[in-house]
Amino acid sequence: MKPTTHSQPHRRRPGPPFRSRRHHQTNVGPHRPPVSHVPLLEPLECDTSPVAFSELGFDPRLIEGARDLGFIHTRPIQSAVIPLALAGQDLIACAETGTGKTAAFVVPMLQRLLTTPARVPSTSRVLVLAPTRELAVQIEDEIHGLSYHTSTTSAAVYGGVDLGSQERALKAGVDIVVATPGRLIDHLRQQNADLTRVELLVLDEADRMMDMGFWPDVRRIIAALPSERQTLLFSATMPDDVIRLALEIMKAPKLIQVGRRSKPPQTITHRAEIVPDSGKLDWLIEHLRRPEGPVLVFARTKIGAERLARRLAAAGVSCTALHADRTQDQRRVAVEGFRGGRYKVLVATDVAARGLDIDSIHTVINYELPDSAEDYVHRVGRTGRADEPGRAITLVPPDERHALAYLEKSVGVRIE
């Protein structure tokens, strides 16, 4: 067992170029060029046809790991990214949620480690940064699964747990470090981590990393890396700020866009229920008494999520809560319990649910209207994954019909 710490090919028609929409912005800071100066990036035309993993010439041990996980053919983002990543190209990749982004960078990462000897033994060669603990753990789990038949080592480094085991893994020089920015900064301050031999940097969910204010930490971490490296950036959405900041840390990157920009998967049906605030809880309890499958309910605040979960549980609904005020162990138990079927309903906030990788979610319910179109896309993108049908329901008070209409127009979907 490996050691671990925890038909007709077609080419996608490239989508519209990413162009700034905020030319009036002037206060951009000393290291930020005016947004109007962001270079135009045309999405690269890529072949996204499915290819059998066994036909890609990978190391047999990697193919066996992919087979263990049920990976038979590549998905579109994987078909587009893997060849370019293997060629050493810096990439900015934008794809809808639930499209297989993680394997798109884990597979070429492992192939590189298995076929290219380390320049210096017992040094970390790959760094993956993720915005949340849950996403870091899920990425490390996929790395472990795909590399199971190899001697490749990896560690997940995140807050909320003791530093000790993470410090030992970092000082031992595991091949792959998957980390949240804040905790990795802690280790760098204590000189627990040597990143001077990193050959590949992956930034996953870069848009959310920026939304959560992690970009200053990301910059500090990158300053500790070699300038000669490959960088891959993945994001569900690609606002101009992400493009601009990506260009600061990458060398002549290619842009890959799979799927439509900032829209939910087309497999999702969208519905609105006009319910006064005073009737939302009763509606939800009745709807959740006999759910057809796992249900993810979004609340706007941490306090609201906790209160709603308790009221649902008191009414006999099998549910738990996921938000930032819960301990790391409570969050892990909630996610594992929901994934394993112990809980039929998970009540979560936007930030806490970011990066949830659970393919079987049947329905997403917005207990309140989200604050933005992008929040709506991120929320409902938890269902309808891997081309499976999904359902999104939004509870709307009568006096917020105008906000619903604006949301429909912004997202570009019809909410029945």
N, C-alpha and C positions, 0 to 999 in steps of 0.2 A: 504493500500500500504506500502511496506517495505521502511525504510529510506535508502537513498543512497547519496553519494556525486557526484556524477557525472552520418537337414540334417546330415552330418558326420563331427564331429569335427576333425580338423587336427592340427598337430603340425608343426611349422616352423622348417626347418632344420637350425641349427645355422650357421651363416656366419663365415668367417675366423676371427681368433682372431686379436685384435688390437696390433700391435707390432711396436716398434720404428724403424724408418728408418734413424735416424740421430745419429748413435753411435759415430761419431767423435766429437760431440759437447762437449765442456769443460766449456765454460763460462756460467754457469747456475745459478749463484747467490747463496747467502747464504741459501736461503730457498727452493732451487730447486735441488733435487737430480739429478745426471746425467741421461739423458734420457734413457740410456741403462739399468738403474735400474728400469724403470717403470714396475710394475708387469704385467704379462700377464692376460688379462681379456677375458674369453670366453663368448660370448653371451649366455644368458640363453635360454634354450628351453622353449618356451611359447605357450600356446594354444591361437591362434588369431581368433578363430571362432567367428562369430557374436552372440551376446546374447541380448535378449530383455531387455531394461532398466527396464521394469516393473518386470522382473524376478530376479533382482539382490539383492532384499531385501533392497532397499534404503528407506529412509524416504519418506512417501507419498508426502510431499511438494516438495521434490527434484524431484521425478518422474513427478509431475505435471509441474514443470518448464522445465524439459527435453522435455516433450510432447509439451509444448508451443513453443519450439524452433525447433520442428520437429525431435528430436532425438528419433528414434524408436529402432534401434539396435546399438550395439557398433561397432566401426571400429577396425581394427587390433591392432593399438597401444593402444587403449582404453581397448580392451580385455586383452592385455598383462600386462598393467600397473596397472589398477584399483585394481585387487585383491591383488597385492603385496604392493601397496601404502596403502590400507586399513589395511594391516597387519603390517604397521609401518616400512617397509623395505626401506633403502636408495637405490635409483635407479639412474642409468645413462641410459637415453633413447635416442636412435638415430632412427629417422624415416624421410622419405622423406617429403618435404614440402606439405602442404595441406592435411595431413592425419588425422587431428583431435587431434593434440597434446594438444591443450589448454584444451579441455574437459577431456582429460586423466588425468590431474592433478586437474582441478576445481571440477569435480564430487566427487572424494574421499575426497578432501579438505572440501567440504561442508558437506558431510556425516559425517565426523569427528566432525565438529563444531556442527552439529545438534544432535549428539548422545552422545557427551562427554562434560560434563559441564566444564566451564572455572574455572581454579583454583583460579583466582582473577578476580572479575567482572571489566568490562570496561577497559580491556587491550587487546592489539593487539595480536592475536594468530597465524596469518599466515603472512608471508612476501613473496611476489613474486617480483623478480628483472627481468627487461627486458631492452634491450639495447636502445630502442627508445621510444619517446613519443607516436607515433602511436600505437606501439605494446602494451604499457602499457594501453592505453585507450581501445584497442580492448579486452584485457584480462579482464579488469574491466567490460566492457560491457557484456561479456559472464558470468562473475560471477553474475552480476546483473540479467541477464535473467534467469539463472538457479536457483537463490535464491529468485526469485521474490515473491514467496508465503511464505517466511520465514521472520524472523526479523533480519537476518544476515546483517551486515553493511560492507561496503567496500569503499575504497578511492583510486583514482589514483593520484600519486605524481610524477610530472615531471616538467622540466624546461620550461621557456618561458611564464609562467603565474605568477600571483601574489601569494606570499607565504601565504597570510592570510587565505584563505579558507582551504588550505592544513594543515596549522598549527592547525586550530580549529579541523579538523577531526582527526589529529594525537593525539592531547591532549585529545580528547574525548575517544580515545581508540577504534577506529573502529576495527571490528574483523579481517579484511583482508586489508593489505596495499599492493598495487601494485605500484612499483616505479622504476624509472631509478636511477642508482647508484649515479650520480652526485648530483641530487636534494635531494636525501635522505641524503647524506653526509652533505649538507647545513643545513637540519633540525636537524641532530644530533649535529652539531656544535652549533646550537642555542638552543639545549636541548628541541626541540619541540616533539621529538619522544622517547618513551620508548619501547625498543625492548627486554627487559629482560624476557618477558613472552612468547616470540615466540616459538611455538611448532613445526612449519613446515616452512621450507625454500624451495622455488622453484626458480631455476635459469632457465629462458627460453632463448632460442637462445644463449646459452653459447659461442658458437664459435664466433658469431658476437660480443658479449660483449668483448671477448678477442681481436678480430681484431680491435675494436674501442678503445682499451687501457683502459677499465674500470676495469681490474682485480685488480689493487691496491685499488681502491675504494671498490670493492666487498670484498676484504680481511678486510678492515677497518670496513665495515658493519658487517661482520661475527664475528669480534672480539667483537661486542656489543651484540651478541646473546648468549643465553644459549648454553653450550656445549652439553647438553642433548636435542636433537631435531631430527626430521626427515628431511632429505634433498633429494630433487628430482631435477635432472639436465636434461634438455631437450635440444636437439641440432639437427639441420638438418644434420650436418656433425660432425665427431668425430675425429679430428686430435689428434696426440699424446699429444700435449701440453694440450688439454682439459682434456684428460684422466688423465694426471699426476697431473694437478692442482685440478681436482675433487677429486682425492684420498687424497689430503691434507686436504680437508674439510668434507669428508664423512667417515662413519664407515662401513666397509665391504660392499660396494655397489654391487648390482647386475647390470649387463649390459644387456639391452634389445635392440635388433636391429631389426627393422621392415623395410623391403624393402632393396634394395641394397645400399651399402655405396657410398656416393658422386656421385650418378648418378641421372639424371632427371627422373620424373615419366614416365613410359612406354607408357602412353596415348598421349605423345607429339610427333608430327612430326617435323623434323628439316630440314630447308632449308637454303641454302646460295644463295645470289644474288651477282654476281660479278659486282660491280658498281664502277667507279672511284670516288674519293673524290668529284670532281667537279660536279658529277651527282647525288650524294646521295639525296640532298634536293629535286630536281625535282622528283626523283623516289618515295620518301616518300610522297610528296604532292599528286602525282597521285594515289598512293596506298591507301591513307587515305581519299580520297574524298568521297568514299562510303564504309566505313568499314563494315564488316559482323557482327561485335560485338565490345565490348570494346577492345582497343589496348593500351598496355603499351610499350612505347619506352624508351630505355635506352641510356643515354649519359654518357660519361666518366667523365665530370667535371660539377661543379655547373654552371659556366659561359656558358659552352656549352649547358647544359639543358635549361637554361633561354633563350639563343639566339635562339635555335631551336624551342622552344615553341612559341616565338614571331613571328618567320618567318612562322611557320605553321598557326598560328592564322591570320596573315596578308594575307595568301593565302586562307582563308575561312575554315580552318579545326577547328572543335570544340575541343579545347585542353587547357590544363593548365599544369603548371610545379610543380614539387615537389623536393626541394633540401634544404640543410641545411641553406642557406642564406635567405630563406623566413621566415617570422614571424610565430609563432605558429598558429595564427588565419588564415593566408594565407594557411598554410599546412593543417589545418583542413578543410577549405573551398574546397581546391583542392581535398582531399581524399573523402569528402562527395559528392562533385559535380561529381566526377568520378564514385563513387559507385552508386549514384542515377540516373545517365544517363544524367546529364546536360552537362558533357564533354564526348565526345566519345574517346578522346585520352589523356593519361597522359604521360608526358615526365619527367623522373626521373633519379636520380643518384643511384648508388648501395646502398649506406648507407641509403639514404632517403627512398628507397622502401623496405628496409629490414623490414619484419614483416607485410607488407600489407596483409590484410586478406580479399580478394575480390574473391569470387569463380567463378565469371562469366567472367573473362578476357579471351577473345577469342584468341588473338594473342600477343606475345611478339616480339618486333623488337629490335635487337641490332644495333644501328646506327653506333657504332664502335665495333670492336672485344673486348671482355672483357679482362682484364689483366691476368686472370688465369682460370683454369678449374673450380675451386670452384665458382668463380664469375659467370661463365656461368650457372652452376647448380642452383645457387641462383636466377639468373635472370629468366631463363626459367621456374623455378618452380612456378612462379606466375600464370602460366596457366596450364591446364591439371589437375586441382585439383578435389578431390572427385571423381576420376575415370572418369571424363569428358574428352572428346578429347580436345587437345590444339595444338597450332601451334607456332613454334619459327622460326623467319627469321633473318638471320644475313647478314648485308651489308658488303661486303669484297672488298677492292680495288684489282686490279689485282696483285700488287706487294706484297700482303699479303696472297697469296694462301698457302705459306708454313706455315704461322701461323695458318691458318684454318686447315691444315692437322694435325698439332701438337695438336690443340684443339680437333679434332675428336678422336685422339689416346688417349689423356689424359682423356677425359670424357667417352670414350667407346661407342659413338653413331655415327651413320652415318649421316652426314649433306649433304643432296642431293644437 
